[in-house]
Amino acid sequence: MTRLRPKFSLSTALLVLVVANAVVLLESHWAPWVVKATMEQNPQIGFAAAYLSASFSPEGERIVLAGAESEVVDSSSLKVLVHLSGHTDRVAFACFSPDARRIVTASDDKTARVWDSI
């Protein structure tokens, strides 16, 4: 069974869903939710690379995705802005600090990292 991992932006009318190996960005302005953008993970990595979490930045302009590939994407287009590489195993969780200046990641390699945000 596929688990949905929805996250709402607190400052915009956006909802991001992490569904197995894809990310779906939905938007609503007092109307039904509509698909704004989608992004599939690199199929060469395989099912183990499924995204595990997604978190909006406080201003709602960026999303940090965690999984075998972890990256920061633009919340309006899902265009990758930066890859977060350095863990030796998949990243289970990632989120922005309240001031959006840092990103923290927690990995199955039993480490946590703090990154400067872009």
C-alpha positions in Angstrom: 0.0 0.0 0.0 1.4 3.4 -0.9 1.5 5.9 1.9 0.8 9.6 1.2 2.9 12.1 3.1 1.1 15.4 2.7 2.6 18.7 3.9 0.8 22.1 3.7 2.6 25.4 3.2 1.8 27.7 6.0 2.2 30.8 3.9 0.9 29.8 0.5 -2.0 27.8 -0.9 0.2 24.8 -1.7 0.2 21.2 -0.7 3.0 18.8 -1.4 2.5 15.0 -1.5 5.3 12.5 -1.4 4.0 9.3 -3.1 6.5 6.5 -3.4 8.9 7.7 -6.0 7.2 10.9 -7.0 6.4 14.4 -5.6 3.1 16.1 -6.5 2.5 19.8 -5.9 -1.1 20.9 -5.6 -2.5 24.5 -5.4 -5.8 25.9 -4.4 -7.2 29.4 -4.2 -10.7 28.7 -2.7 -11.4 26.2 -5.4 -10.7 22.4 -5.8 -7.0 21.4 -5.5 -5.3 21.3 -8.9 -2.0 19.7 -9.8 0.6 22.5 -10.2 3.7 20.4 -10.9 5.0 16.8 -10.5 8.5 15.4 -10.2 9.5 11.8 -10.5 12.7 10.5 -8.8 15.5 9.3 -11.1 14.2 5.8 -12.2 17.8 4.5 -12.5 18.1 4.6 -8.7 15.1 2.3 -8.2 12.3 1.9 -5.7 14.7 2.2 -2.7 15.2 5.8 -3.7 11.6 6.8 -2.9 11.3 10.1 -1.2 10.5 9.8 2.5 9.6 13.3 3.5 9.0 16.9 2.2 9.0 20.1 4.2 8.2 23.7 3.1 10.4 26.6 4.0 8.7 29.0 6.4 8.0 31.5 3.6 6.7 28.7 1.4 9.0 29.4 -1.6 11.1 26.2 -1.3 10.6 22.5 -0.4 13.3 20.2 1.0 12.9 16.6 -0.1 14.5 13.7 1.8 15.3 10.2 0.4 18.1 8.5 -1.3 18.4 11.8 -3.2 17.9 14.8 -1.0 17.4 18.2 -2.6 15.9 21.7 -2.3 13.3 22.5 -4.9 11.4 25.6 -5.9 7.8 25.3 -4.6 6.3 26.8 -7.7 7.8 24.5 -10.3 9.6 21.7 -8.3 12.8 22.7 -10.2 15.8 21.4 -8.3 17.8 24.3 -6.8 20.5 22.3 -4.9 21.3 18.7 -4.2 22.2 17.9 -0.6 25.0 15.3 -0.7 27.2 14.0 2.0 25.3 11.3 3.9 26.3 7.7 3.2 22.8 6.3 3.5 19.3 7.6 2.6 18.0 10.7 4.4 14.9 9.9 6.3 13.9 13.4 7.3 14.7 17.0 6.4 13.3 20.4 7.4 14.1 24.1 7.4 14.9 26.1 10.5 12.2 28.6 11.5 14.2 31.5 10.0 14.9 29.4 6.8 18.6 30.0 7.1 19.4 26.4 7.8 18.3 22.9 6.8 18.7 19.9 9.1 18.8 16.3 7.7 18.7 13.0 9.6 20.0 9.9 7.8 19.9 6.2 8.1 23.7 6.5 8.4 23.0 7.5 12.0 24.1 11.1 11.5 22.4 14.5 11.3 23.7 17.4 9.3 23.0 21.1 9.4 23.2 22.8 6.0 23.3 26.5 5.0 20.1 27.2 3.2 20.2 28.9 -0.2 
